[in-house]
């Protein structure tokens, strides 16, 4: 059973991603990257989505906590990673103002 936080439910509604799509994404997910503070960034590759006939799942990313609760759902608009959820190999660099 998947546990959605209140934040994740709200973001799904705001971003137009139905909860059934999130369940399909979790079922087909093949990309699992480490994210900040022990979380995981879960998504589906284009190849897996095309073989399953679910091309609409490409570009949706789920952030899951270490205990399995879904923290947020987002559209991955660019290939580069956001500073809040790095994949572990690169940290966020803060530029100090002068």
C-alpha positions as CSV (number, residue, x, y, z in Angstrom):
1,X,0.0,0.0,0.0
2,X,1.3,3.4,-0.9
3,X,1.2,6.2,1.6
4,X,0.7,9.7,0.3
5,X,1.6,12.7,2.4
6,X,-0.9,15.6,2.4
7,X,1.7,17.5,0.4
8,X,1.9,14.8,-2.3
9,X,-1.9,14.6,-2.7
10,X,-2.0,18.4,-3.0
11,X,0.8,18.5,-5.6
12,X,-0.9,15.7,-7.6
13,X,-4.0,17.7,-7.8
14,X,-2.2,21.0,-8.6
15,X,-0.1,19.4,-11.3
16,X,-2.9,17.4,-12.9
17,X,-1.4,14.0,-12.1
18,X,-4.1,11.5,-11.1
19,X,-3.3,9.1,-8.2
20,X,-3.9,6.1,-10.6
21,X,-1.0,7.4,-12.8
22,X,1.2,7.5,-9.7
23,X,0.3,3.9,-9.0
24,X,1.1,2.9,-12.6
25,X,4.4,4.8,-12.4
26,X,5.4,3.0,-9.2
27,X,4.5,-0.3,-10.8
28,X,6.6,0.3,-13.9
29,X,9.4,2.4,-12.4
30,X,12.9,1.4,-13.5
31,X,14.9,4.5,-12.6
32,X,15.7,4.9,-8.9
33,X,18.2,7.6,-7.9
34,X,19.2,8.8,-4.5
35,X,17.9,12.2,-3.5
36,X,18.5,14.6,-0.6
37,X,18.1,13.5,3.0
38,X,17.7,9.8,2.4
39,X,14.9,10.1,-0.1
40,X,14.7,8.4,-3.6
41,X,13.8,9.9,-6.9
42,X,11.7,7.4,-8.9
43,X,10.7,7.6,-12.6
44,X,10.2,5.6,-15.7
45,X,12.5,5.5,-18.7
46,X,11.3,6.1,-22.2
47,X,12.0,2.5,-23.3
48,X,10.0,0.9,-20.5
49,X,7.1,3.3,-20.9
50,X,6.9,2.7,-24.7
51,X,7.0,-1.1,-24.3
52,X,4.2,-0.8,-21.7
53,X,2.2,1.6,-23.9
54,X,2.3,4.3,-21.2
55,X,4.2,7.1,-22.9
56,X,2.3,9.7,-20.7
57,X,4.4,8.5,-17.6
58,X,7.6,9.8,-19.1
59,X,8.6,13.0,-17.4
60,X,6.8,12.4,-14.1
61,X,9.0,12.0,-11.1
62,X,8.1,10.8,-7.6
63,X,10.1,11.7,-4.5
64,X,9.8,8.9,-1.9
65,X,11.0,9.1,1.7
66,X,13.1,6.4,3.3
67,X,10.0,4.9,5.0
68,X,8.1,4.5,1.7
69,X,5.8,7.5,2.0
70,X,5.5,9.6,-1.2
71,X,6.6,13.2,-0.4
72,X,5.9,14.9,-3.7
73,X,5.1,14.3,-7.4
74,X,6.5,16.6,-10.1
75,X,7.0,17.0,-13.8
76,X,10.7,16.6,-14.8
77,X,10.8,19.4,-17.4
78,X,14.6,19.4,-18.0
79,X,17.2,16.7,-18.0
80,X,19.3,18.6,-15.5
81,X,18.5,17.9,-11.8
82,X,17.1,20.4,-9.4
83,X,19.1,21.6,-6.5
84,X,16.7,20.3,-3.9
85,X,16.8,16.7,-5.1
86,X,20.3,16.0,-6.3
87,X,21.2,12.5,-7.5
88,X,24.0,12.2,-5.0
89,X,27.0,12.7,-7.3
90,X,26.7,16.5,-7.2
91,X,25.8,18.8,-4.3
92,X,24.1,22.1,-4.3
93,X,26.5,25.0,-4.6
94,X,25.4,28.2,-2.9
95,X,26.8,31.4,-4.3
96,X,27.4,34.0,-1.6
97,X,26.6,37.6,-2.4
98,X,29.4,40.1,-2.0
